[in-house]
Amino acid sequence: MDQQDIINKTIAFVKKTLANAEGGHDWFHIERVYKNSLLIAKSESVDTFVVTLSALLHDIADSKFHNGDETIGPKLAREFLFKLNVDSTIIEHVIKIIENISFKSSLSTDAAKKFKSPELDVVQDADRLDAIGAIGIARCFNYGGFKNRALYNPEIKPELNMTKEEYKASTAPTINHFYEKLLLLKDKMNTKTGKEIAEKRHEFMKLYLNQFYNEWDGNI
């Protein structure tokens, strides 16, 4: 089976698996991350096959929807790629990327466990880009609604120094998430292309928040 066949089967697998997923973590999220990964990869020296498989499988079982269990996604991805007889070295690289791509992973204090690779940098940037800008805002509120969270509560201030476990357990209003994650992503980008795109999306979010507060306070 050649690489394109493997990619096609992976796309079909992800579409089927995420058929009923929450709107911010569905196939269309995967597709955007996949396309942005390939865009960023053009300017980087990376294995595009590893980038492609990682982008397609990175949210195959997001822990947020599995009681916080971070082992299910990597396990599903490993079993799927193994069945397609993908080279074991590639499988292990893809699994490491899936395990280390999330924002919450960056909150871990155990630096020794952190995995790094140029391919991770690319896919992580693509995933983070989908969390900011216009689509990032839409995804943020969609998930907040899914979890029945308040839009905003002036009395509940953002927590800026959360541990990974505190972040996972947070039930704060959706606007807080901008300060606890979204507005931090611009400075966490890895690649030149990712940084350039993030700048524009970051500015859009700042404009949005300014408008939000004006409307909240009855100034407009």
C-alpha positions as CSV (number, residue, x, y, z in Angstrom):
1,M,0.0,0.0,0.0
2,D,1.5,3.3,-1.0
3,Q,1.5,6.5,1.0
4,Q,-1.5,8.1,-0.8
5,D,-3.6,4.9,-0.2
6,I,-2.7,5.1,3.5
7,I,-3.7,8.8,3.6
8,N,-7.0,8.1,1.9
9,K,-7.8,5.3,4.3
10,T,-6.9,7.5,7.2
11,I,-9.2,10.3,6.0
12,A,-12.1,7.8,5.7
13,F,-11.4,6.4,9.1
14,V,-11.3,9.9,10.8
15,K,-14.5,11.0,9.0
16,K,-16.3,7.9,10.2
17,T,-14.9,8.1,13.8
18,L,-15.8,11.8,14.2
19,A,-19.1,11.7,12.4
20,N,-21.0,12.8,15.6
21,A,-18.3,14.9,17.2
22,E,-18.7,18.3,18.9
23,G,-18.6,21.0,16.2
24,G,-15.2,22.4,17.3
25,H,-13.5,19.0,17.2
26,D,-15.1,17.4,14.2
27,W,-13.9,16.4,10.7
28,F,-13.8,20.0,9.5
29,H,-11.4,20.9,12.4
30,I,-9.2,18.0,11.3
31,E,-9.4,19.1,7.7
32,R,-8.4,22.7,8.5
33,V,-5.4,21.5,10.6
34,Y,-4.4,19.1,7.8
35,K,-4.5,21.8,5.2
36,N,-2.6,24.3,7.4
37,S,-0.1,21.7,8.2
38,L,0.7,21.1,4.6
39,L,0.9,24.9,4.0
40,I,3.3,25.4,6.9
41,A,5.4,22.3,5.9
42,K,6.2,23.9,2.5
43,S,8.6,26.2,4.3
44,E,10.0,23.6,6.7
45,S,12.3,20.6,6.4
46,V,10.0,17.9,7.5
47,D,8.6,14.4,6.6
48,T,5.3,15.4,5.1
49,F,3.9,11.9,5.4
50,V,4.4,12.0,9.2
51,V,3.0,15.5,9.3
52,T,-0.1,14.4,7.3
53,L,-0.8,11.3,9.4
54,S,-0.3,13.3,12.6
55,A,-2.6,16.1,11.5
56,L,-5.3,13.7,10.5
57,L,-5.2,11.6,13.7
58,H,-4.3,14.2,16.3
59,D,-7.8,14.6,17.6
60,I,-9.1,11.1,16.9
61,A,-10.2,10.8,20.6
62,D,-9.7,14.1,22.4
63,S,-9.4,13.5,26.1
64,K,-12.0,16.3,26.8
65,F,-14.7,14.0,25.5
66,H,-13.3,10.8,27.2
67,N,-13.4,11.8,30.8
68,G,-9.9,13.3,30.6
69,D,-8.3,10.0,29.4
70,E,-5.3,11.0,27.3
71,T,-4.4,7.4,26.3
72,I,-7.4,6.6,24.1
73,G,-6.4,8.8,21.1
74,P,-2.8,7.4,20.8
75,K,-4.1,3.9,21.3
76,L,-6.7,4.2,18.5
77,A,-4.2,5.8,16.2
78,R,-1.5,3.2,16.8
79,E,-4.0,0.3,16.2
80,F,-5.3,1.9,13.0
81,L,-1.8,2.5,11.5
82,F,-0.6,-0.9,12.6
83,K,-3.4,-2.5,10.6
84,L,-2.3,-0.6,7.5
85,N,1.3,-1.9,8.0
86,V,2.7,1.5,8.4
87,D,6.4,1.4,9.3
88,S,6.9,1.2,13.0
89,T,9.2,4.2,13.2
90,I,6.6,6.4,11.5
91,I,3.9,5.0,13.8
92,E,5.9,5.9,16.9
93,H,6.7,9.4,15.6
94,V,3.0,10.0,14.9
95,I,2.0,8.8,18.4
96,K,4.6,11.0,20.1
97,I,3.1,14.0,18.2
98,I,-0.4,13.1,19.2
99,E,0.7,12.8,22.8
100,N,2.5,16.2,22.8
101,I,0.5,18.4,20.5
102,S,-2.0,19.9,23.0
103,F,-1.8,23.2,24.8
104,K,-2.3,21.4,28.2
105,S,0.8,19.3,27.5
106,S,2.8,22.6,27.5
107,L,1.6,23.2,31.1
108,S,3.3,20.0,32.3
109,T,6.3,20.7,34.6
110,D,8.1,17.5,33.6
111,A,10.4,18.8,30.9
112,A,12.1,15.4,30.7
113,K,9.0,13.8,29.2
114,K,8.5,16.4,26.5
115,F,9.1,15.3,22.9
116,K,10.3,17.6,20.2
117,S,10.5,17.2,16.4
118,P,10.1,19.6,13.4
119,E,7.0,17.6,12.4
120,L,5.5,18.2,15.8
121,D,6.3,21.9,15.4
122,V,4.3,22.1,12.1
123,V,1.2,20.2,13.2
124,Q,1.1,21.9,16.6
125,D,1.2,25.3,14.9
126,A,-1.6,24.3,12.5
127,D,-3.7,23.0,15.4
128,R,-3.1,26.2,17.4
129,L,-4.0,28.4,14.4
130,D,-7.4,26.7,14.4
131,A,-7.8,27.8,18.0
132,I,-7.4,31.5,17.3
133,G,-8.9,34.1,14.9
134,A,-12.5,34.0,13.7
135,I,-12.8,30.2,13.7
136,G,-11.0,30.0,17.1
137,I,-13.6,32.3,18.6
138,A,-16.4,30.2,17.1
139,R,-14.9,27.0,18.4
140,C,-14.4,28.5,21.8
141,F,-18.0,29.5,22.2
142,N,-19.3,26.3,20.6
143,Y,-17.4,24.2,23.2
144,G,-18.6,26.5,26.0
145,G,-22.2,26.0,24.9
146,F,-21.6,22.2,24.7
147,K,-20.4,22.3,28.3
148,N,-23.2,24.7,29.3
149,R,-20.7,27.4,30.5
150,A,-21.5,31.1,31.1
151,L,-20.4,33.4,28.3
152,Y,-18.8,35.8,30.8
153,N,-18.9,36.6,34.4
154,P,-17.0,39.8,35.5
155,E,-16.7,38.4,39.0
156,I,-14.8,35.3,37.9
157,K,-11.2,36.3,36.9
158,P,-9.0,34.3,34.5
159,E,-6.5,32.0,36.1
160,L,-3.2,32.6,34.4
161,N,-0.9,30.2,36.2
162,M,-2.9,26.9,36.1
163,T,-1.3,23.5,36.3
164,K,-2.2,21.0,33.6
165,E,-4.7,19.3,35.9
166,E,-6.2,22.6,37.0
167,Y,-6.6,23.5,33.3
168,K,-8.3,20.2,32.5
169,A,-10.7,20.6,35.4
170,S,-11.6,24.3,34.8
171,T,-15.3,25.2,34.3
172,A,-14.7,28.9,33.9
173,P,-16.8,31.2,31.6
174,T,-15.9,31.1,28.0
175,I,-14.4,34.6,27.8
176,N,-11.8,33.5,30.4
177,H,-10.5,30.9,28.0
178,F,-9.2,33.8,25.8
179,Y,-6.8,34.8,28.5
180,E,-6.0,31.3,29.8
181,K,-5.2,30.0,26.3
182,L,-6.1,31.7,23.1
183,L,-4.3,35.0,23.6
184,L,-1.2,33.1,24.7
185,L,-0.9,31.0,21.5
186,K,0.7,33.7,19.3
187,D,3.9,33.6,21.4
188,K,3.9,29.8,21.4
189,M,4.1,29.3,17.7
190,N,7.1,27.3,16.4
191,T,7.5,28.1,12.7
192,K,7.9,31.3,10.7
193,T,4.7,30.7,8.7
194,G,2.8,29.9,11.9
195,K,3.9,33.1,13.6
196,E,3.0,35.2,10.6
197,I,-0.6,33.8,10.4
198,A,-1.0,33.9,14.2
199,E,-0.2,37.6,14.3
200,K,-3.3,38.5,12.2
201,R,-5.6,36.1,14.0
202,H,-4.4,37.4,17.4
203,E,-5.2,41.0,16.4
204,F,-8.7,40.0,15.3
205,M,-9.3,38.4,18.7
206,K,-8.3,41.6,20.5
207,L,-10.7,43.6,18.3
208,Y,-13.5,41.0,19.1
209,L,-12.9,41.2,22.9
210,N,-13.0,45.0,22.8
211,Q,-16.3,44.9,20.9
212,F,-17.6,42.3,23.3
213,Y,-16.9,44.4,26.4
214,N,-18.3,47.5,24.8
215,E,-21.6,45.7,24.1
216,W,-21.6,44.0,27.5
217,D,-21.3,47.4,29.2
218,G,-23.9,49.0,27.0
219,N,-21.4,51.4,25.3
220,I,-22.4,50.6,21.8
